[in-house]
Amino acid sequence: MKIIQHDDELSEKYESAKKYVNEKDIFIDIETTGFSKEFCRIYLISLCTLRDGIIHAVQFLSDSEDDEKDILTSAFNFISDFENMITYNGRAFDLPFLKRRSEVQNISCPIDNKKDTDLYRIAKNLHFLYDGVGLKLKSIEKFLGIKRTDEKNGGELIKEYQKYIALIENDRANNSAEIDRLENELLLHNYEDVINLVPLMVLFEYQKLLKPKVTIEKFEVTEREVFFSGKTNANITNPFFLKNDYCFLNFDRKNIKGTVKFVNGKLRYYLPDYKNYFYLPDENTILPKQFASAIPKNRRRAATMEECFVEKSPEEIDEKLLKAYADNVIKNLIRYGT
């Protein structure tokens, strides 16, 4: 078994991640020889913490076929001092794998007594942000602007690890340079997997957009559209935009800029709680469900999101309306993509 330690500074760009990490949090990522918890083993465990803006990482690497118990014991000893484990898709993979392999190796596992935060679950709630990109860790890193040197994936590294072990056990003396190269590849991939979870904590800022709070600072109404700018309650680390046929929103740090096109000369304001409305086809109107109980069922139906709107003329547009509009359209674009 080898133990490798690194220190790295958290980029100022992801300064907002600090408020979501405390001294009892530990970030965890593992590498395995396959997907079977019964027949495959863990060959690399990487852990890191955040203290005063510095990421402290430690890696436990298996350099033989029979030292899984050693790396598990060493990692568990390190984890035991912490209360909350932070992973990416760890509830589905890393944590169950660690638990089962500890049972196979007949050693005590401290994981059951700890809290866990799975950043994959946070990212999944914001799926529209990555539409067409996917929810793999590298995809989310790219969306957030988190840089990575490693280009391998876990599957490719299994073959690299198998070659690494074979060279160590069969011909170490004549292949030291190749062994070092393979070891560095293995360590780099898992190192970046775990330390990149720290800036990934800014996802909690993006999560605020599910319940947005917009402050309008400026707006301008023209014949065809309205422009506005202001602030949101989310600190967006990497600029991005949301749009539909009528609206374009740009987010950068706490700043928001929007352009809203008029439909038939009016601003179309979509109501956020469309499931609480009925649509009356004969009248081409919507009505809250609590006021529509007396209307025959053949004259009403559940309103769709596209039908559930009110319209405002340019003269009716003010700061209060734009704030409500911006809050609403952000919710719709994040949740439904429209």
ZAMARGU-4260 file (C-alpha; in steps of 0.2 Angstrom, whole numbers, plus 5000, padded with zeros to 4 digits):
<rodrens>
0) 5000/5000/5000 | 5006/5018/4996 | 5000/5034/5005 | 5001/5050/4995 | 4997/5067/5002
5) 4994/5083/4992 | 4989/5101/4996 | 4980/5112/4984 | 4972/5130/4985 | 4954/5132/4981
10) 4952/5144/4966 | 4945/5161/4971 | 4932/5158/4957 | 4924/5145/4969 | 4925/5155/4985
15) 4907/5153/4988 | 4909/5134/4990 | 4918/5138/5007 | 4901/5142/5016 | 4894/5125/5012
20) 4909/5115/5019 | 4914/5114/5037 | 4928/5105/5047 | 4918/5090/5050 | 4915/5086/5031
25) 4926/5074/5021 | 4926/5071/5002 | 4927/5053/4996 | 4930/5045/4979 | 4936/5027/4976
30) 4942/5017/4961 | 4938/4998/4959 | 4943/4984/4948 | 4925/4982/4942 | 4907/4985/4946
35) 4904/4969/4957 | 4905/4972/4975 | 4907/4953/4978 | 4921/4949/4966 | 4930/4966/4962
40) 4940/4975/4975 | 4944/4993/4979 | 4962/4998/4973 | 4962/5017/4977 | 4953/5028/4990
45) 4955/5047/4989 | 4950/5058/5003 | 4951/5077/5005 | 4946/5091/5017 | 4945/5110/5015
50) 4953/5121/5028 | 4956/5140/5026 | 4954/5139/5007 | 4967/5124/5006 | 4962/5107/5000
55) 4971/5094/5009 | 4970/5077/5000 | 4977/5059/5005 | 4976/5044/4993 | 4978/5026/4998
60) 4984/5016/4983 | 4985/4997/4982 | 5001/4991/4975 | 4998/4972/4977 | 4984/4960/4974
65) 4981/4957/4993 | 4982/4974/5002 | 4964/4979/5000 | 4961/4977/5019 | 4976/4989/5022
70) 4969/5003/5012 | 4952/5001/5019 | 4958/5001/5037 | 4969/5016/5034 | 4955/5026/5025
75) 4942/5021/5038 | 4954/5027/5052 | 4956/5044/5043 | 4937/5045/5040 | 4932/5041/5058
80) 4936/5059/5064 | 4923/5066/5052 | 4904/5067/5053 | 4898/5070/5035 | 4904/5061/5019
85) 4903/5071/5003 | 4903/5061/4986 | 4897/5062/4968 | 4884/5047/4966 | 4892/5040/4981
90) 4875/5033/4988 | 4874/5022/4973 | 4892/5017/4971 | 4906/5022/4983 | 4897/5020/4999
95) 4889/5003/4996 | 4905/4997/4989 | 4915/5002/5004 | 4903/4994/5015 | 4903/4977/5006
100) 4921/4976/5004 | 4924/4980/5023 | 4912/4965/5026 | 4922/4954/5014 | 4938/4959/5023
105) 4930/4957/5040 | 4934/4974/5046 | 4923/4987/5055 | 4916/5001/5044 | 4912/5018/5051
110) 4901/5024/5037 | 4884/5018/5044 | 4886/5031/5058 | 4889/5046/5047 | 4879/5058/5037
115) 4882/5059/5018 | 4879/5072/5005 | 4878/5066/4987 | 4881/5080/4975 | 4874/5070/4961
120) 4857/5071/4969 | 4859/5090/4969 | 4865/5091/4951 | 4850/5080/4946 | 4838/5093/4953
125) 4846/5105/4941 | 4845/5094/4926 | 4839/5107/4914 | 4855/5117/4916 | 4865/5103/4908
130) 4852/5098/4895 | 4861/5088/4881 | 4877/5087/4892 | 4872/5073/4905 | 4876/5071/4923
135) 4893/5063/4923 | 4905/5071/4934 | 4916/5078/4920 | 4901/5085/4912 | 4896/5095/4927
140) 4914/5101/4930 | 4914/5108/4912 | 4898/5117/4915 | 4904/5125/4931 | 4921/5129/4922
145) 4931/5117/4934 | 4947/5113/4925 | 4954/5095/4924 | 4970/5088/4917 | 4966/5069/4917
150) 4957/5063/4902 | 4954/5045/4907 | 4939/5037/4913 | 4937/5023/4927 | 4934/5009/4915
155) 4951/5013/4905 | 4960/5014/4922 | 4955/4996/4927 | 4966/4990/4912 | 4980/5002/4917
160) 4979/4996/4935 | 4980/4978/4930 | 4996/4982/4920 | 5003/4992/4934 | 5001/4977/4946
165) 5008/4965/4934 | 5024/4975/4931 | 5026/4977/4950 | 5024/4959/4953 | 5034/4952/4938
170) 5047/4964/4932 | 5048/4979/4943 | 5067/4982/4941 | 5066/4983/4922 | 5050/4993/4921
175) 5052/5007/4935 | 5048/5021/4922 | 5033/5013/4916 | 5027/5009/4933 | 5029/5027/4938
180) 5019/5033/4923 | 5005/5021/4926 | 5005/5026/4945 | 5004/5044/4941 | 4989/5041/4929
185) 4980/5031/4942 | 4983/5044/4956 | 4979/5059/4945 | 4962/5053/4939 | 4956/5049/4957
190) 4964/5065/4964 | 4955/5076/4952 | 4939/5066/4955 | 4940/5070/4974 | 4947/5088/4974
195) 4935/5094/4961 | 4921/5089/4973 | 4926/5105/4983 | 4922/5118/4970 | 4907/5107/4965
200) 4899/5113/4981 | 4894/5129/4972 | 4880/5118/4965 | 4871/5124/4981 | 4871/5141/4975
205) 4863/5136/4958 | 4850/5126/4968 | 4844/5143/4975 | 4837/5146/4957 | 4824/5133/4961
210) 4817/5147/4973 | 4824/5163/4965 | 4823/5180/4972 | 4826/5193/4959 | 4829/5212/4963
215) 4826/5223/4948 | 4838/5238/4946 | 4834/5244/4929 | 4822/5241/4915 | 4817/5248/4898
220) 4801/5245/4889 | 4800/5246/4870 | 4786/5242/4857 | 4792/5224/4855 | 4801/5219/4871
225) 4807/5224/4888 | 4825/5224/4894 | 4829/5222/4913 | 4844/5220/4924 | 4846/5216/4942
230) 4852/5204/4955 | 4848/5186/4961 | 4850/5177/4977 | 4862/5165/4969 | 4881/5167/4966
235) 4884/5160/4949 | 4902/5155/4947 | 4902/5152/4928 | 4891/5163/4917 | 4876/5154/4908
240) 4860/5158/4900 | 4842/5151/4900 | 4830/5154/4886 | 4813/5150/4878 | 4803/5157/4863
245) 4799/5173/4873 | 4813/5176/4885 | 4832/5176/4887 | 4840/5177/4904 | 4859/5178/4907
250) 4867/5174/4924 | 4884/5180/4930 | 4889/5180/4948 | 4873/5188/4956 | 4869/5198/4941
255) 4855/5194/4929 | 4850/5202/4913 | 4834/5198/4903 | 4825/5201/4887 | 4807/5197/4886
260) 4798/5198/4869 | 4780/5203/4869 | 4766/5192/4862 | 4753/5201/4852 | 4760/5217/4860
265) 4759/5211/4878 | 4770/5203/4891 | 4764/5185/4894 | 4766/5180/4912 | 4765/5162/4915
270) 4759/5157/4932 | 4770/5146/4942 | 4757/5134/4950 | 4748/5129/4934 | 4743/5112/4942
275) 4731/5122/4953 | 4721/5129/4938 | 4707/5123/4926 | 4706/5128/4908 | 4689/5132/4901
280) 4690/5129/4882 | 4673/5138/4878 | 4679/5154/4886 | 4697/5151/4882 | 4702/5156/4900
285) 4709/5149/4916 | 4702/5148/4933 | 4709/5143/4950 | 4702/5125/4954 | 4695/5131/4971
290) 4683/5143/4961 | 4679/5130/4947 | 4670/5116/4957 | 4653/5122/4951 | 4658/5121/4932
295) 4652/5105/4924 | 4667/5093/4920 | 4663/5093/4902 | 4667/5112/4901 | 4684/5111/4910
300) 4700/5102/4911 | 4717/5103/4920 | 4727/5118/4913 | 4743/5114/4904 | 4758/5125/4908
305) 4757/5133/4891 | 4739/5138/4894 | 4741/5145/4912 | 4746/5163/4909 | 4740/5181/4911
310) 4744/5195/4899 | 4750/5213/4903 | 4751/5228/4892 | 4767/5238/4891 | 4758/5252/4902
315) 4756/5240/4916 | 4774/5234/4917 | 4783/5240/4933 | 4797/5235/4944 | 4785/5224/4955
320) 4778/5215/4940 | 4795/5212/4932 | 4802/5205/4948 | 4787/5192/4949 | 4790/5188/4931
325) 4808/5185/4933 | 4806/5174/4948 | 4792/5164/4939 | 4801/5162/4922 | 4817/5156/4931
330) 4807/5143/4940 | 4799/5137/4924 | 4815/5137/4914 | 4825/5127/4927 | 4811/5115/4931
335) 4802/5112/4914 | 4813/5120/4901 | 4800/5132/4895
</rodrens>
